[in-house]
Amino acid sequence: MCPCESLVKEIDPRPDATQSEPVQLGQIDASLRGPVALFFWKALGWLFLGTILALVSAVKLVNPEFLGGHEFFTYGRFFAAAMDALIYGWGCQAVFAVALWLMARLCRTQVKHLGVLYVAWAFWNLAVLWGIACIFIDGPTGMPGLDMPPQVAPLMGFSYVMIAMWGVLCFHFRAPGPVYVSQWFLLAALLLFPWMAFTAEMAIFYAPSRGVVQSVVNAWYVSNLLWLWFAPVALAVVYYLLPKILGRPIFGYYLSLIVFWSLLFLGGWAGAHYLVYSPVPVWLQTVGIVGNVVLIVPVLVASLNLLVTAAQEPRGVLNSAVLRFAVFGAAAMAVAGFVGAWASVRSVSITVNLTQFTLGHTLNLFYAFFSMVMFAAMYYILPRVLNREWPSAILVKAHFWASALGITALVLAMYVFGLHQGAQMNNPEIDFMEIVKGSGFLNEVQLAAVALIAAGQLVFMANFGWMAAGAAWECGVNFLKQLGLYPVGWRLP
Amino acid sequence: MKNLSILYCGILFVLVAPWCGLILASNAQYGNLQPGAADEGDPVYPKPTGGLAEQGHQVYIEMGCVYCHTQQPRPESAEILLDQTVKAKDGTSKVEPVFISPDIARGWTKRGAVARDYIYESRPLLGFLRVGPDLGDVGARAIADADSDWLLAHLYDPQVKRPGSVMPPFRFLFTIQKIGDQPSPLALKLPDSEPIRPPAGYEVVPTDRALALVAYLRGLNIDYDLPEVKLGK
């Protein structure tokens, strides 16, 4: 056998075809148990850390003297570290776990050679840790969303290839039959992310473009992260979970093709709306505005697909903890789509751009949509992977309400105050210091909302930890039993 | 989807199209901008930044200033409608609606920034959020200010010059040293109301990084004409 052939045979992820389907599905879940649990666990850790860092920066806006004595702890570094912990620690790792599991499930394939995944997992986390440490010690790079020093990028890129290739391989070796819309979204996201990250790193750090072209690349990258990396994966999850749990097909499924292509096509053009009225070409700003306005099409059609499907079975949604998170996320996406289109128009943008409104819109997409959907995925996937039920339903409810109320309050406050602040800033008769002092209330609301969100995450981590500890205990007992070391008749206290 | 090559090609296309349309095109337009003179015979602007200011640029980046301060004074086209009191020739004043860019009306700048202003910035720091004021033309404001230590004192303790500010203090960019035979010429003149004063016999002296940062900030000055934008229009 030639080496290529044996390599293909080695990584061929198709399951044992002689087994029955439920056994095959069980094998698929079992094949990803370790990596999915580890990615989710570290993702949650980074999410909590990022939220705490955001909390500290919110405290610093209320009391600037808080931790003000050392340059490691200055506001800008906390803010940058929080942002990157959330993007690369939480967001990307949640995507990895979800994409691998969902892809394997939908393609009926199992991932082999988990050792590669464990190594990639370790190095990805090491890279994020290194990057965040560099932000605190040496300072951020000054490019929001790419705040980690460029030398971290190769390590992350290498780990990324080691992780994402399994998703693409699973798709390549998928079971025959039609391809579901979730698979398209996952495949597109897995293929798009390395290209946009590579392009942005190159054009900003390794072969810097001149002047404001770097800012254009930065805006393009941040918008791509939201619309071409996080949003497709979140949509893949909701498109999968709704019919699976409700037991009915997606309403107007044929429309999902429009969602897929229009989202992907427009997402890349939308970035320049961050730069309206800034010193970049005017045509570029117009393209960004048009891109954002037309993004209503995929958002509208997707929310029609998803929310109408959910509305057909409201009891099913209310009774399922997973769907409560998923439908909240889908609704938040619809809100973000409309608000984003409205706010990018020049006459509105002159008021809301460069205020908390823009940041609120990013949080609307990143937390209220993407993160909530990722929670839904975790509530659905983890019991299947670990073969255990969630230990406490009350903790699940507490997590939902803390997250939903916290993020709603946060985003609403940022929208309302952003509008208010923007109007004040456009009135030169109001002294700037008056505006700063007037934002005191917003800062306090932000502080309370972020604290509530962090409390919700703590509850979730407790529930997950409880479940994982149970699974680990069972694993250990089975191991001892295999060795014949487990005393007969012993029971868990 | 039956034909998967369409899927792969489509995914490639959705990435390459905006990349060409946005990044390559803006690079083609602005990637080779050179300094220019407003009229023939005028001096060319912008001037390259000096070594100290370039170090200050690095300090600005490291301190994460960009998360609260933009450097993009909005252009004249960013107009809002204002009621402004206009004095007529006969001495009477009346309120008239005028269109004006809010950044100019606020006195943050005399003109909007254009791409050519940034060609010597190794990393343009346009920013995305105005927690604090825009700094794109802060050098012109600092030079116009009679108090030459304003920026240094503001960095040492923002509450001195702007009570109620949410800016973090950058006291770690200063050292407290014993006053020698003569007070250092660089020592900060802090008002008596300042709560964080050094003990008697000591003085607050900016470090090299603070001086570099201030040199950079004072260099953020777009008080000149360019071919595409003229002051006093």
Interface residues (C-beta under 8 A of the other chain):
Chain A: K60 L61 V62 P64 E65 G68 G69 H70 E71 T74 Y75 G76 R77 F79 A80 D138 G139 P140 T141 G142 M143 P144 V179 W184 L187 A188 L191 L192 W195 M196 T199 A203 I204 P208 S209 R210 G211 V212 V213 Q214 S215 V216 V217 W220 L228 L257 W261 L264 F265 G267 G268 W269 G271 A272 Y274 L275 Y277 S278 P279 V280 P281 V282 L284 V287 I350 L354 T355 Q356 T358 L359 M425 N426 N427 P428 F432 M433 V436 K437 S439 N443
Chain B: M1 L4 L7 Y8 G10 I11 V14 L15 A17 P18 W19 G21 L22 I23 A25 S26 N27 Q29 Y30 G31 N32 L33 Y60 I61 E62 M63 G64 C65 V66 Y67 C68 T70 Q72 R74 P75 S77 A78 I80 L82 P102 A105 R106 G107 G112 A113 V114 A115 R116 D117 Y118 I119 E121 S122 R123 P124 L125 L126 G127 F128 L129 R130 V131 G132 P133 P158 R162 G164 S165 V166 M167 P168 P169 F170 R171 F172 L173
